[in-house]
Every structure is written in C-alpha cells, then in structure tokens.
Amino acid sequence: MLTRYASLRIAQAEQATPTAARELEDVSYTLCVTMGTSSIHDAIAKADALLLTKGRTTAATAEPEDESGLPLAV
C-alpha cells in the first residue's frame, strides 16, 4: 500500500487525473484504517515503523552474520 500511495502521489504531481485522485483517496483511506489513524502522515509513519521493526526481527532470526554484517553462506 505504501508503494501504491507513493506511485499515485507521483502520478498526481506529474499530471492530475480524476482516476488517480480517486485511487489516491482510496489508498489513503485504507492506509489510515489499517494503521488506526485519521491522518495519512501518521499512517505512513506507523506503516514505515512497522516495516522497519518487522525487517529487523526477520533479519535477526534469518542467518548468522560475519563481522562485515553480511549473511554467512551455509
């Protein structure tokens, strides 16, 4: 949803269309509902934080790393 939101924002900035505006409104609403916020800025911040937390948890349990921070081949 974050990628779709960003793509629609770019599309609207380049050339505003009623279709893209409607889609942007729908994606914004869905992000707000999903994240439990009433502001799209708050929804994006919460979604970003969630992705960062999820990525750290997954990376921490995935594969051991060497001193360079790169995963070790097994």
C-alpha positions as CSV (number, residue, x, y, z in Angstrom):
1,M,0.0,0.0,0.0
2,L,2.9,2.4,0.7
3,T,4.3,1.8,-2.8
4,R,0.9,2.3,-4.3
5,Y,0.4,5.5,-2.3
6,A,3.8,6.9,-3.4
7,S,3.2,6.0,-7.1
8,L,-0.2,7.7,-7.1
9,R,1.3,10.8,-5.4
10,I,3.9,11.0,-8.1
11,A,1.3,10.4,-10.9
12,Q,-0.8,13.2,-9.4
13,A,2.2,15.6,-9.2
14,E,3.1,14.9,-12.9
15,Q,-0.4,15.0,-14.3
16,A,-3.5,15.2,-12.1
17,T,-6.3,13.0,-13.3
18,P,-9.7,12.2,-11.6
19,T,-9.0,8.5,-11.7
20,A,-5.6,8.8,-10.0
21,A,-7.1,11.2,-7.5
22,R,-9.9,8.7,-6.6
23,E,-7.4,5.9,-6.3
24,L,-5.1,8.1,-4.1
25,E,-8.1,8.9,-1.9
26,D,-8.9,5.1,-1.6
27,V,-5.4,4.1,-0.8
28,S,-5.0,6.9,1.7
29,Y,-8.3,5.9,3.5
30,T,-7.2,2.2,3.5
31,L,-3.8,3.1,5.0
32,C,-5.4,5.2,7.7
33,V,-7.9,2.4,8.6
34,T,-5.2,-0.3,8.5
35,M,-2.9,1.7,10.7
36,G,-5.6,3.0,13.0
37,T,-5.0,6.7,12.3
38,S,-7.0,9.6,10.9
39,S,-4.1,11.3,9.2
40,I,-2.3,9.9,6.2
41,H,1.0,11.3,7.5
42,D,0.5,9.3,10.8
43,A,-0.5,6.2,8.8
44,I,2.6,6.4,6.7
45,A,4.8,6.9,9.8
46,K,3.2,3.9,11.5
47,A,3.5,1.7,8.5
48,D,7.2,2.6,8.0
49,A,7.9,1.9,11.6
50,L,6.1,-1.5,11.4
51,L,8.1,-2.4,8.3
52,L,11.4,-1.4,10.0
53,T,10.5,-3.5,13.1
54,K,9.4,-6.5,11.0
55,G,12.6,-6.3,8.9
56,R,14.8,-6.2,11.9
57,T,13.0,-9.2,13.5
58,T,13.2,-11.2,10.3
59,A,16.9,-10.3,9.7
60,A,17.9,-11.1,13.3
61,T,16.4,-14.6,13.0
62,A,17.4,-15.3,9.4
63,E,21.0,-16.2,9.0
64,P,24.2,-15.6,11.1
65,E,26.3,-12.7,10.0
66,D,30.1,-12.2,10.0
67,E,31.9,-9.1,11.2
68,S,31.0,-7.2,7.9
69,G,27.3,-7.6,8.7
70,L,26.8,-9.8,5.6
71,P,25.0,-13.1,6.0
72,L,27.2,-16.2,6.1
73,A,26.8,-18.8,3.4
74,V,25.9,-22.1,4.9
